[in-house]
Amino acid sequence: MGVAGFDKLAINKNLLLGLPFREGTGLITQDEAKAERILTQNDPGGGSFAWGNLVTGIPYLEWIPIGGGATDGVYLDCPAADTVDLNFTTEDYSIGAWINWGAGTSQSEILIGRYSTEVDGWDCHLNATLGSTLSSRHNHSSLLPTYDHTTCFSTGWTQGEWYLLGISRSGADIVHYRNSIPLVMTPTPTAMEDPDTAVGRDLVMGARAITLAGNWYWGMIWNMRVWGRALTPEDWRFILHREGHWFGVI
C-alpha cells in the first residue's frame, strides 16, 4: 500500500517507480509509487540476493553473482503489462538510486532498463573496465541502417563506495549526476535519439534484458526511483541533503 503523505513531498511529483527495499526478507519487493507494482527476484542458477541494513538503519538489497556465465547472476523483473508508464519514447524521464557496486567481471553491468538491445527501449549500465563508466542507452531499430542505438556516458564511478546516482533526460540531452554534481558527458552534447517504443518489454534490474543470461549487476542498491520528468540540479541536491547523511556522504 502507498506511503502516507506521499503526495505532499514535491520531489515525488511524477514518481513512477520507487523501491526502498523495506521488506528485509522474501522474493518480492513492493513499489511505493502510486502504481504499487511488484518486482520479483529471479535466480537462474548460482547467484543470490541478500537483504541488509546499514548501521543507520537504511535497508538495501544486494545482488551477488558468482561469475559472468548464463546462470551466474540474479535479477528483478516486472511484467510489461504492469510497466506501460515506463515505456519512454519522446518523454522526459529521470532515474535515481543509491548504489554501492562491485566490478564482478569485465562485462557491462545492467542497472535497470525496459528494452531489447539495439531494438527498442532504454537502459543504463555500469562498466569497470572502461574508466568505471555509467552509460545511458536508447535503442532504436527504426533508425537502421544508420545506427541501432545512441548512447552517452560519464566516468569516475569507483567501485565499493556509496553514491547517489542520478540521470536526467530532457529531449536529446541526458545529464548524469553523482552525489548531485552534474558530470561531464561523452559525447557532449549528448544528442540522444528517442528510444523506439518497447511495448512488450518487461522492466528488468540486474541482467541483460530478453536473454536474462549475463551482464549481471554486482552490489547493493537502495531506493531505485524512476520519474516521468527531468529532475533539475536543485532536485538532486534536495535528495542528497535529505538522504546523504544515511550513507556518510554529507
Secondary structure, 3 states (H helix, E strand, C coil): CCCCCHHHCHHHCCEEEEECCCCCCCCEEECCCCCCCEEEEECCCCCEEEEEECCCCCEEEEEECCCCCCCCCCEEEECHHHCHHHCCCCCCEEEEEEEEECCCCCCCEEEEEEEECCCEEEEEEEECCCCCEEEEEEECHHHCCCCCEEEEEECCCCCCCCEEEEEEEECCEEEEEECCEECCCECCCCCCCCCCCCCCCCEEECCCCCCCCCCCCCEEEEEEEEECCCCCHHHHHHHHHHHHHHHCCC
